[in-house]
């Protein structure tokens, strides 16, 4: 077994580095995904607030126009 590590230490080192890089890339991808999800949630909330404010403004405008017609 000791002879195996001695003869293939460079191969094991390369495999170890590749595993570490894959773990790092996976962590970065998951982090980016969570940030994108958070940004999408904020955008959806902002759009909903703008839509609601637009509807409220339109309702007030219609009521003012109705009042001015009389």
ABEGO torsion letter per residue (X at the ends): XAAAAAAAAAAAAAAAAAAAAAAAAAAAAAAAAAAAAAAAAAAAAAAAAAAAAAAAAAAAAAAAAAAAAX
